[in-house]
Amino acid sequence: MTYTIQIDIAHTATKTEIKNFASEYNCILSKFQPLGPAGGNHLCDFTSNSLDCIQELCDKLSYPHKNIEKI
């Protein structure tokens, strides 16, 4: 099973920094939209094959587990 979340990340973070951050939690940056749809923060999708790993990433980002989607 694969799990995913979509979240805004500060526009000051680089794509490389975000990728490295995701890998620390055994997740991947699966989609990156610079400056998001409204021109503000980056819109990022993170995915993982492990629910535990994506939950840890959510905890670090203060993002609710209820927003994790199964794909």
C-alpha positions as CSV (number, residue, x, y, z in Angstrom):
1,M,0.0,0.0,0.0
2,T,1.2,3.5,-0.8
3,Y,0.4,6.5,1.4
4,T,0.5,10.2,0.4
5,I,0.0,13.7,1.8
6,Q,-0.2,17.1,0.1
7,I,1.1,20.1,2.1
8,D,2.4,23.6,1.6
9,I,6.1,24.1,2.4
10,A,7.7,27.5,3.0
11,H,8.7,29.2,-0.2
12,T,12.2,29.7,1.3
13,A,13.0,26.0,1.2
14,T,14.7,24.6,-1.9
15,K,13.5,21.5,-3.7
16,T,16.8,19.8,-2.7
17,E,16.2,20.6,0.9
18,I,12.7,19.3,0.8
19,K,13.8,16.1,-0.9
20,N,16.5,15.5,1.7
21,F,14.0,16.2,4.5
22,A,11.6,13.6,3.1
23,S,14.3,11.0,2.7
24,E,15.1,11.4,6.4
25,Y,11.6,9.9,7.1
26,N,11.9,7.2,4.3
27,C,9.4,9.2,2.2
28,I,9.8,10.7,-1.3
29,L,8.9,14.1,-2.7
30,S,6.6,12.8,-5.5
31,K,5.3,16.2,-6.7
32,F,6.7,19.7,-6.3
33,Q,4.9,22.8,-7.5
34,P,7.1,25.8,-6.9
35,L,5.3,28.8,-5.4
36,G,2.1,26.9,-5.3
37,P,-1.2,27.6,-7.0
38,A,-1.6,31.0,-5.4
39,G,2.0,32.0,-5.8
40,G,3.0,31.6,-2.2
41,N,4.5,28.5,-0.6
42,H,5.6,25.4,-2.6
43,L,2.9,22.7,-2.9
44,C,4.4,19.3,-2.2
45,D,3.2,15.7,-2.3
46,F,5.0,13.2,-0.2
47,T,4.6,9.4,-0.6
48,S,5.7,6.3,1.3
49,N,5.0,2.6,1.3
50,S,5.1,2.8,5.1
51,L,2.2,4.3,7.1
52,D,4.5,4.6,10.1
53,C,7.1,6.6,8.1
54,I,4.5,9.0,6.6
55,Q,3.0,9.5,10.0
56,E,6.4,10.4,11.4
57,L,6.8,13.0,8.6
58,C,3.3,14.4,9.5
59,D,4.3,14.6,13.1
60,K,7.4,16.6,12.2
61,L,5.4,18.9,10.0
62,S,2.5,19.2,12.6
63,Y,0.2,17.9,9.9
64,P,-2.8,15.8,11.0
65,H,-2.7,12.0,10.3
66,K,-6.3,12.2,9.1
67,N,-5.1,13.8,5.9
68,I,-3.0,10.8,4.9
69,E,-4.5,9.2,1.8
70,K,-4.1,5.6,0.6
71,I,-3.3,5.3,-3.1
